[in-house]
């Protein structure tokens, strides 16, 4: 009876791992997923707005006492969360081509680096760090747009703010 119970528990525990489990120490499960929107939609609706908020807060002419650090943090988190969508592609006509390019992934990773620095800077209210984060975001966005979107098409997506 004990042997049967032990076998039952072993089977149940192994079933908990599910598909995509890659062994001990693995912390991620690979689940196929394609967003129902394009990269352009993510850029316009989320990235553009969040990056501009950070750039404005990092502006050297900005009175430091007026920086809303909680909002900087909020927008940095939006950018960090955008990394997944920018890496997976979606419904856009160029999405599959873009995400297959090593330089695309480099630009997305650079955006994420700047976003993480913006978040750390917001949490510690570090103006110099925020300025560097803004510079990294500008470098990432402008370099990527020069290569992948020189005319900055938005597929008709516009943001009201």
MOSUL-V14212 format. One record per helix or strand. SS is the DSSP state (a for helix, b for strand). FROM is the first residue (numbers start at 0). TO is the last residue. If there is no record, write none. Layout:
# MOSUL-V14212
SS_FROM_TO / SS_FROM_TO
This chain:
# MOSUL-V14212
a_1_16 / a_38_57 / a_63_65 / a_68_87 / a_94_98 / a_101_123 / a_126_147
